[in-house]
């Protein structure tokens, strides 16, 4: 279950590029993946034999044994496809065959990030260029130009570094209000793009003004969490029935307690649809199955249920894939950090780029270029772009900023923008927490600017906030580890390290020094004992590198 997502996506990718598992061995020159490939070959063979046994069809087998539906194709007369993205080898194969039967025209925008497509139109005697919109007649092998997208340099772009992810909500609101008031922009012509679609949930929770409309929908069934907890309990208790085989009619009775908790009529209909779909699958398996397997399969089916966001917000919130083929007057992108953009693919977790290139599979570089293509086309079809990202000690902006725009944002304005984002995020008349609802701020005293720590304290315990920030009483250090105190201690250790570096020429000497300094400064309580161990390991790891540099005559303490 843990690896099924990877396996099926990998097999699906092989089918899309018409590559057999056995073909991978010729690209694996040094047999690094020999054992893995043998296992994958066996898994695929056993899976396809099960498909044949029960009469099922899977996309991973589509490249073999298919037939074109000639009556349907002939009935179309002419086929027009609007393509944005990467076409697989199998898709090209189908299009080429269909083009011999009826006229097939592709409407695409050429991109430097998809050189194969430019090479294709060039083979038809057409001089293609980046950003050019063309009509490709596959049947006649002719290309016609439909215009060129403006260069990205001509689009007005702003960059907003903030110190925490949550502040991007305030940033988004600030930009929307500015564009609406100073640019006269229609809110329905604005889109917020979320590379990590989990951020859409955060926007929804803080949407007091009803600005946003989530194109990806909202969670459909809240009962999913209860079902997950139920499954977890069965696993932990090793319930006997959980591993037994039973008829589907009996299994349905186990779902009744969950079904009874569904009050929404539409969601109840969706639930019944999924039960019916599962029954069709189980019928092909002699009408029975292991309870554990059936439950997890059904849980996966109901997790996919979503509801349309019908709150009436005018500003669309979309994932980057949902924006393909669309154009907006204003585009706001959040989470444009290296850890999020480019989005990693589970398909890249197996096989290196060399083997992939040798057998004709997309490499990591190809996938990154595809993501650049999506952003490039989206940005070039708009008049205003705003990009937000977290900039602190652990997060930095995506390299896509420099690769797409050829320049970066002004991080010097970060503090000012953070303050503005905070004002838009936290209503001055009363803070609103998504978890606690509207919070009365009368107890905050005269403290006007709130830090992340003070806000967290207030949300968790207003009384603690009162004593710490209004009455200015210092917290007891008896059994807590204050972050500022700990930070000062580590700085003191490093400062003394710098003054004694001439005596610290070996790993043993350095170990004794660090241990002694931490013992002297950190208090004898259980929590401080944990910090001693953690920071001893961290300082020693850095110290080993420092010793190597010192031997090379490089000083890191100057």
C-alpha positions in Angstrom: 0.0 0.0 0.0 2.8 2.4 0.8 4.4 2.0 -2.6 1.4 1.5 -4.8 1.3 5.2 -5.9 4.9 5.1 -7.1 4.5 1.7 -8.8 1.4 2.5 -10.8 2.6 5.9 -11.8 5.9 4.4 -12.9 4.2 1.7 -15.0 1.8 4.3 -16.4 4.8 6.4 -17.5 6.4 3.4 -19.2 3.2 2.7 -21.1 2.9 6.4 -22.2 6.4 6.3 -23.6 6.0 2.8 -25.1 8.9 1.5 -23.1 8.9 -2.0 -21.6 10.3 -2.8 -18.2 12.8 -5.2 -19.9 14.0 -2.3 -22.1 15.3 -0.4 -19.0 18.2 -2.9 -18.6 19.9 -1.7 -21.8 20.1 1.8 -20.4 21.4 0.5 -17.1 25.0 0.0 -18.3 26.5 -0.9 -14.9 23.5 -3.0 -13.8 22.8 -0.7 -10.8 19.1 -1.4 -10.9 19.3 -5.1 -12.0 17.5 -6.5 -8.9 14.9 -3.7 -8.9 14.1 -4.3 -12.5 13.6 -8.0 -12.0 11.2 -7.3 -9.2 9.3 -4.7 -11.3 9.0 -7.1 -14.2 7.6 -9.8 -12.0 5.1 -7.4 -10.3 3.9 -6.1 -13.7 3.4 -9.6 -15.0 1.5 -10.8 -12.0 -0.7 -7.6 -12.0 -1.5 -7.9 -15.7 -2.4 -11.6 -15.2 -4.8 -10.6 -12.5 -6.4 -8.0 -14.8 -6.9 -10.7 -17.4 -8.3 -13.1 -14.8 -11.0 -10.6 -13.6 -11.6 -8.9 -16.9 -10.2 -5.5 -15.8 -8.4 -2.8 -17.9 -5.7 -0.5 -16.6 -4.1 2.5 -18.4 -0.7 0.9 -18.0 -1.7 -1.7 -20.6 -3.1 0.8 -23.1 -0.2 0.7 -25.5 -0.9 -2.9 -26.5 -4.0 -4.5 -27.7 -6.0 -1.4 -28.5 -8.2 -0.7 -31.5 -9.2 2.7 -33.0 -13.0 3.3 -33.0 -13.2 4.0 -36.7 -17.0 4.8 -36.9 -16.6 7.4 -34.2 -13.5 9.0 -35.8 -15.1 9.1 -39.2 -18.2 10.7 -37.6 -16.1 13.6 -36.3 -15.1 14.7 -39.8 -12.3 16.9 -38.5 -10.6 16.9 -35.1 -9.1 20.0 -33.4 -7.0 19.7 -30.2 -5.8 22.6 -28.1 -2.6 21.4 -26.4 -0.5 22.9 -23.7 2.1 20.7 -22.2 3.9 17.5 -23.0 2.5 14.8 -25.4 3.7 11.3 -24.7 5.0 8.9 -27.4 1.7 6.9 -27.2 -0.4 10.1 -27.7 1.7 11.0 -30.8 1.3 7.5 -32.1 -2.5 7.8 -31.8 -2.7 11.3 -33.3 -0.5 10.2 -36.2 -2.8 7.2 -37.0 -6.0 9.3 -36.7 -4.5 12.0 -39.0 -4.3 9.4 -41.8 -8.1 8.9 -41.4 -9.5 12.4 -40.9 -7.9 15.9 -40.7 -6.3 16.5 -37.3 -5.2 20.0 -36.3 -3.3 20.9 -33.1 -3.3 24.4 -31.7 -0.2 24.9 -29.6 2.1 27.6 -28.2 5.8 26.9 -29.0 8.2 27.2 -26.1 12.0 27.0 -25.6 11.1 24.7 -22.7 9.7 22.1 -25.2 12.3 21.9 -28.0 10.9 18.7 -29.4 7.8 20.4 -30.5 9.8 23.2 -32.2 11.8 20.5 -34.0 8.6 18.9 -35.2 7.2 22.1 -36.8 10.6 22.9 -38.3 10.5 19.4 -39.9 7.4 20.7 -41.7 9.4 23.5 -43.3 8.2 26.1 -40.7 10.6 28.3 -38.7 9.2 28.1 -35.2 10.2 30.4 -32.3 9.6 30.7 -28.6 6.1 32.0 -27.7 4.7 31.5 -31.2 1.1 30.4 -31.4 0.6 28.0 -34.3 -1.9 25.7 -35.9 -0.3 22.3 -36.9 -2.2 20.3 -39.6 -0.9 16.8 -38.9 -2.7 15.4 -41.9 -1.3 17.9 -44.4 1.9 18.4 -42.4 1.6 22.1 -42.6 2.0 24.8 -40.0 0.3 28.2 -39.8 1.3 31.1 -37.5 -1.4 32.6 -35.2 0.7 35.2 -33.5 3.3 35.5 -30.8 3.0 35.9 -27.0 4.6 39.1 -25.7 8.0 38.6 -23.9 7.9 38.1 -20.2 10.0 41.3 -19.8 7.1 43.4 -20.9 4.8 42.1 -18.1 4.7 44.1 -14.9 6.0 41.8 -12.1 6.5 42.3 -8.3 8.1 40.0 -5.8 7.0 39.7 -2.2 9.4 38.0 0.3 7.8 37.4 3.7 9.1 35.8 6.8 6.4 33.2 7.4 4.0 31.2 5.2 0.9 32.5 6.8 1.8 36.1 6.0 1.2 35.3 2.4 -2.5 35.4 3.1 -2.2 39.1 4.0 0.1 39.7 1.0 -2.6 38.2 -1.3 -5.3 40.4 0.1 -3.1 43.5 0.0 -2.3 42.9 -3.7 -5.9 42.2 -4.7 -7.1 45.4 -3.0 -4.4 47.4 -4.6 -5.1 46.1 -8.1 -8.9 46.7 -7.7 -8.5 50.2 -6.3 -5.6 51.6 -8.2 -5.7 49.5 -11.4 -9.5 49.2 -11.6 -9.0 45.4 -12.1 -12.1 43.2 -12.1 -11.7 40.6 -9.2 -13.0 37.9 -11.6 -10.0 38.6 -13.8 -7.6 37.8 -10.9 -6.3 34.3 -10.1 -4.3 33.1 -7.1 -2.1 30.1 -8.1 -1.2 27.6 -5.4 1.7 25.3 -6.4 1.0 23.5 -3.1 -2.8 23.2 -3.2 -2.8 22.8 0.6 -2.4 26.5 0.8 -5.9 26.9 -0.7 -7.3 25.6 2.6 -5.4 28.3 4.5 -6.8 31.0 2.2 -10.3 29.6 2.8 -9.9 29.7 6.6 -8.9 33.3 6.6 -11.4 34.5 3.9 -13.5 36.8 6.1 -14.4 38.9 3.1 -15.6 36.1 0.9 -13.0 37.0 -1.8 -11.9 33.5 -2.9 -13.5 30.8 -5.0 -11.6 27.5 -4.8 -11.5 25.9 -8.3 -10.3 22.6 -6.8 -13.4 22.4 -4.6 -13.5 21.8 -0.9 -13.4 18.7 1.2 -16.5 16.6 0.5 -16.8 14.2 3.4 -15.7 15.1 6.9 -16.3 11.4 7.9 -13.0 10.5 6.1 -11.0 11.5 9.2 -13.2 9.3 11.4 -12.7 6.4 9.0 -8.9 6.9 9.0 -8.9 6.8 12.8 -11.0 3.6 12.7 -8.6 1.9 10.3 -5.6 3.0 12.5 -7.3 1.5 15.6 -7.9 -1.8 13.8 -4.3 -2.0 12.7 -3.0 -1.2 16.2 -5.3 -3.7 18.0 -4.7 -6.3 15.3 -8.5 -7.0 15.2 -9.1 -10.5 14.0 -12.0 -9.6 11.6 -9.8 -7.0 10.0 -7.7 -9.7 8.2 -10.6 -12.1 7.4 -12.4 -12.5 4.1 -16.1 -11.8 4.0 -19.0 -11.3 1.5 -19.5 -7.8 0.2 -23.1 -7.6 1.7 -21.6 -8.3 5.1 -18.9 -5.7 4.5 -21.6 -3.1 3.7 -23.0 -3.3 7.2 -19.6 -2.2 8.6 -20.0 1.0 6.6 -23.4 1.9 8.0 -22.1 3.6 11.2 -20.1 6.0 9.0 -22.9 6.5 6.5 -25.3 7.5 9.3 -23.1 10.5 10.2 -23.5 12.0 6.7 -26.2 14.7 6.9 -25.8 16.4 3.5 -28.1 14.9 0.9 -25.7 15.5 -2.0 -22.8 13.9 -0.1 -25.0 11.0 0.8 -25.7 10.4 -2.9 -21.9 10.5 -3.6 -21.3 8.0 -0.8 -23.9 5.6 -2.3 -22.3 6.0 -5.8 -18.9 4.9 -4.3 -20.5 1.9 -2.6 -22.1 0.8 -5.9 -18.8 1.2 -7.7 -17.0 -0.9 -5.1 -19.7 -3.5 -5.4 -19.1 -3.8 -9.2 -15.4 -4.4 -8.5 -16.0 -7.0 -5.8 -18.5 -8.8 -8.1 -15.7 -9.6 -10.4 -13.7 -11.0 -7.4 -16.4 -13.7 -6.6 -18.3 -11.2 -4.5 -15.9 -11.2 -1.5 -12.6 -9.8 -0.2 -10.5 -9.2 2.9 -12.0 -6.6 5.1 -8.8 -4.6 5.4 -8.3 -4.4 1.7 -11.9 -3.5 1.0 -12.0 -0.8 3.6 -8.8 0.9 2.4 -10.0 0.7 -1.2 -13.3 2.3 -0.2 -11.5 4.9 1.9 -9.4 5.9 -1.1 -12.6 6.2 -3.2 -14.4 8.5 -0.8 -11.3 10.6 -0.2 -11.6 11.7 -3.8 -15.1 13.2 -3.2 -15.1 17.0 -3.3 -17.8 19.7 -3.2 -17.9 22.8 -5.4 -17.0 26.0 -3.6 -20.3 27.8 -3.8 -19.5 30.7 -1.4 -19.6 33.2 -4.3 -16.0 34.5 -4.1 -14.9 36.3 -7.3 -11.1 35.7 -7.1 -10.3 32.2 -8.4 -7.9 30.0 -6.5 -6.3 27.3 -8.8 -3.5 24.9 -9.0 -1.0 25.6 -11.8 -2.3 22.7 -13.9 -5.8 24.1 -13.8 -4.7 27.4 -15.3 -3.6 25.7 -18.6 -5.1 27.4 -21.6 -6.5 30.2 -19.5 -5.7 33.9 -19.4 -6.1 36.4 -16.6 -5.5 40.1 -16.1 -3.7 39.6 -12.8 -1.8 36.6 -11.5 -0.7 36.0 -7.9 1.5 33.0 -7.1 2.2 32.0 -3.5 4.7 29.5 -2.1 7.2 30.2 -4.9 10.0 28.5 -2.8 12.6 26.1 -3.9 11.0 23.4 -1.7 7.7 23.7 -3.6 8.6 25.0 -7.1 9.7 22.9 -9.0 7.3 20.4 -7.7 9.0 17.0 -7.3 7.6 14.0 -9.0 7.2 10.5 -7.4 8.3 9.2 -10.8 11.8 10.6 -10.3 12.3 8.5 -7.2 13.5 5.5 -9.3 16.0 5.5 -12.2 18.6 8.2 -12.7 18.5 10.7 -15.5 21.1 8.9 -17.6 19.1 5.6 -17.7 15.9 7.6 -18.4 17.5 9.5 -21.3 18.9 6.3 -22.8 15.5 4.6 -23.0 13.5 7.7 -24.0 11.8 8.5 -20.7 11.3 12.1 -19.4 14.2 13.2 -17.2 14.0 15.4 -14.1 15.1 18.2 -16.3 12.3 17.6 -18.7 9.7 17.7 -15.9 11.2 21.0 -14.6 11.1 22.5 -18.1 7.4 21.4 -18.4 6.6 23.3 -15.1 8.5 26.3 -16.4 6.4 26.2 -19.6 3.2 26.3 -17.6 4.3 29.4 -15.6 5.9 31.1 -18.6 2.7 30.8 -20.7 0.5 31.9 -17.8 2.7 35.0 -17.0 3.0 36.0 -20.7 -0.8 36.1 -21.1 -1.3 38.6 -18.2 -0.6 42.2 -17.5 0.4 42.0 -13.8 2.2 39.3 -11.9 2.9 39.1 -8.2 5.0 36.3 -6.7 5.2 35.6 -3.0 7.6 33.4 -1.2 9.0 32.8 2.3 12.5 34.2 2.9 14.1 33.3 6.2 16.9 31.1 7.6 15.5 27.9 6.2 13.5 28.9 3.2 14.5 30.7 0.0 12.8 31.6 -3.3 12.7 29.1 -6.2 15.4 29.3 -8.9 12.5 29.6 -11.4 12.4 33.3 -10.5 15.8 33.9 -12.0 15.3 31.4 -14.9 12.0 32.9 -16.0 12.4 36.6 -15.2 16.2 36.8 -15.4 16.2 38.8 -12.2 15.0 38.7 -8.6 12.7 40.6 -6.2 13.8 43.3 -3.9 14.2 41.6 -0.6 15.2 44.8 1.1 11.5 45.7 1.4 10.7 42.5 3.3 10.2 44.1 6.7 7.8 46.8 5.3 5.8 44.2 3.3 5.6 41.9 6.4 4.1 44.7 8.4 1.6 45.5 5.6 0.7 41.8 5.3 0.2 41.5 9.0 -2.3 44.4 9.0 -4.3 42.8 6.2 -4.1 39.4 7.9 -5.1 40.5 11.4 -8.0 42.8 11.7 -7.1 45.7 14.0 -10.6 45.7 15.5 -10.3 42.1 16.6 -8.0 39.2 15.7 -9.6 36.2 14.0 -8.2 32.7 14.4 -9.5 30.0 12.1 -9.5 27.6 15.0 -11.0 29.9 17.7 -13.2 32.3 15.7 -13.1 36.0 16.4 -11.0 36.9 19.4 -11.5 39.9 21.7 -8.3 41.9 21.7 -9.2 44.1 24.7 -7.0 41.9 26.8 -3.9 42.7 24.7 -3.3 45.9 26.5 -1.3 48.6 24.7 0.8 46.2 22.7 0.0 47.2 19.1 2.5 45.1 17.0 2.1 41.4 17.5 4.9 38.9 16.8 4.3 35.3 15.8 5.2 34.2 19.4 2.8 36.7 21.1 -0.1 35.8 18.8 0.5 32.1 19.4 0.5 32.7 23.1 -2.7 34.7 23.0 -4.5 32.1 20.9 -3.4 29.2 23.2 -3.8 31.0 26.6 -4.9 34.7 26.9 -4.0 34.6 30.6 -0.4 33.6 29.9 -0.3 36.4 27.3 -1.6 38.9 29.9 1.1 38.0 32.5 3.9 37.9 29.9 3.2 40.8 27.5 1.0 43.1 29.5 2.4 42.8 33.0 5.9 42.1 31.6 6.6 39.2 33.9 9.5 37.0 32.7 8.6 33.3 32.3 10.1 30.8 34.7 13.1 29.0 33.3 12.8 26.2 35.8 11.5 23.6 33.4 11.4 25.4 30.0 13.9 26.2 27.3 13.5 29.8 26.1 14.5 30.2 22.5 16.2 33.6 23.0 18.1 32.3 26.1 19.3 29.2 24.3 20.3 31.3 21.2 22.4 33.6 23.4 24.1 30.7 25.1 25.1 29.1 21.7 26.4 32.5 20.6 28.5 32.7 23.8 29.9 29.3 23.2 30.9 30.2 19.6 32.4 33.5 20.8 34.6 31.7 23.3 35.4 29.1 20.7 36.8 31.9 18.5 39.1 33.2 21.3 40.4 29.7 22.0 40.7 28.3 18.5 44.5 28.0 18.7 44.2 25.4 21.5 41.5 23.4 19.7 43.5 21.4 17.2 42.0 17.9 17.5 38.6 16.3 17.6 39.0 15.2 21.2 40.0 18.7 22.4 37.1 20.2 20.6 34.7 17.6 22.1 35.9 18.4 25.6 35.6 22.1 25.0 32.0 22.0 23.6 30.8 19.6 26.3 32.3 21.7 29.1 30.9 25.0 27.8 27.4 23.5 27.4 27.5 21.9 30.8 28.5 25.2 32.4 25.8 27.2 30.8 22.8 24.9 30.5 20.8 24.2 33.6 20.3 20.8 35.2 16.6 20.1 34.2 15.4 17.4 31.9 14.5 19.8 29.0 17.9 21.5 29.2 19.5 18.0 29.2 17.9 17.4 25.8 19.2 20.7 24.5 22.8 19.7 25.6 22.7 16.5 23.6 21.1 18.2 20.5 23.5 21.1 20.5 26.6 19.0 21.3 25.9 16.9 18.1 25.2 20.0 16.0 28.3 21.9 17.1 30.5 18.8 16.8 29.3 18.2 13.2 30.2 21.8 12.3 33.4 21.5 14.3 34.6 18.5 12.2 34.3 20.6 9.1 36.0 23.5 10.9 39.0 21.3 11.8 39.4 20.2 8.2 39.3 23.9 7.0 41.8 24.8 9.8 44.2 22.2 8.5 44.0 23.7 5.1 44.8 27.1 6.5 41.3 28.5 6.3 39.9 30.4 9.3 36.2 30.3 9.9 36.3 32.4 13.0 37.8 35.6 11.6 
